[in-house]
Amino acid sequence: MTQMESLTTLLFEVREHVAYITLNRPAVANAVSLELAQELDEVARECDESDSVRAVLLTGAGRIFCGGQAMCQPISGV
C-alpha cells in the first residue's frame, strides 16, 4: 500500500511507515463533502488494516486545513 489512485478529494500515500492524508479541496476551504467523508473513511480503514502504517499525518491543501462541512451537501449516516 503506497497510494490509492481512485481518490478525488484526498491525496494519500505511505512513506517510511507514515500515512500522509491531505484534504484536497482548497477551492472550498477543504470543506467536508459526502465524497470526502467516504474517501477519508476508506483510507482510515486502509491505515488501520495495514501492518506497515505506524503513524498518520492529516493535513489540508492550501491555506485552510478544513472549513467544516460543505453546507450544499448535508452528510448523514456516515
Summary of the structure (lengths in Angstrom):
residues: 78
radius of gyration: 12.6
end to end distance: 24.4
largest distance: 37.8
contacts: 202
relative contact order: 0.28
helix: 24%
strand: 27%
